[in-house]
Structure formats: structure tokens, C-alpha cells
Amino acid sequence: MIAPPEILRVTHARNICDGATDIPGGASLGHPRVFLEIDESGYVDCGYCDRRFVLIGGPADGVDPSTLHDHGDGAGR
């Protein structure tokens, strides 16, 4: 079974992902930095590492993640 993607609860609709925020060694172990914009759905998925960014207080906050479909901005595609 594949582990579920990491979910980050954020306070801003515009976010940056480099895939290595918490990895020792930094961005050299991640992916290119991408800017992700959360739309009216309340979340966005990184197209490189599948991290999900959920806007705190938005429509996806507190919802069972398994009920949300993949919702990326095209990064990495």
C-alpha cells in the first residue's frame, strides 16, 4: 500500500513547494521550486511531490482527505 501524501495546513492561498522543506540537506534533495495557488476548492496538490496544501478555514479544511480528488496546478507535468 502506498503511503498517503503529506498534508500541510497553510494560512495563505499562494504557497511555495520545493519538496525538501524539512529534509536535512535542503533543496538539493527536493524538486524545482514551484508556486501553488489554492483556488475555491480550498486545496492544491504539488505536481512533483504530491504534498497537499489545505487552506485553514477553507472548504477542504477538516474534510476526510480520501474524499478529495487529486487537484494540482500542473507543476511537473
Secondary structure as the mmCIF struct_conf table of DSSP 4:
data_model
#
loop_
_struct_conf.conf_type_id
_struct_conf.id
_struct_conf.beg_label_comp_id
_struct_conf.beg_label_asym_id
_struct_conf.beg_label_seq_id
_struct_conf.end_label_comp_id
_struct_conf.end_label_asym_id
_struct_conf.end_label_seq_id
HELX_LH_PP_P HELX_LH_PP_P1 ILE A 2 GLU A 6
STRN STRN1 ILE A 7 VAL A 10
BEND BEND1 THR A 11 ALA A 13
STRN STRN2 ARG A 14 CYS A 17
BEND BEND2 GLY A 19 GLY A 19
TURN_TY1_P TURN_TY1_P1 THR A 21 ASP A 22
BEND BEND3 ILE A 23 ILE A 23
TURN_TY1_P TURN_TY1_P2 PRO A 24 GLY A 25
HELX_RH_3T_P HELX_RH_3T_P1 GLY A 26 LEU A 29
BEND BEND4 GLY A 30 GLY A 30
STRN STRN3 VAL A 34 GLU A 37
TURN_TY1_P TURN_TY1_P3 GLU A 40 SER A 41
BEND BEND5 GLY A 42 GLY A 42
STRN STRN4 TYR A 43 ASP A 45
TURN_TY1_P TURN_TY1_P4 GLY A 47 CYS A 49
STRN STRN5 ARG A 52 LEU A 55
TURN_TY1_P TURN_TY1_P5 ILE A 56 GLY A 57
BEND BEND6 GLY A 58 GLY A 58
TURN_TY1_P TURN_TY1_P6 PRO A 59 GLY A 62
BEND BEND7 VAL A 63 VAL A 63
HELX_RH_3T_P HELX_RH_3T_P2 PRO A 65 THR A 67
BEND BEND8 LEU A 68 LEU A 68
HELX_LH_PP_P HELX_LH_PP_P2 HIS A 69 ASP A 70
STRN STRN6 GLY A 72 GLY A 72
BEND BEND9 GLY A 74 GLY A 74
TURN_TY1_P TURN_TY1_P7 ALA A 75 GLY A 76
#
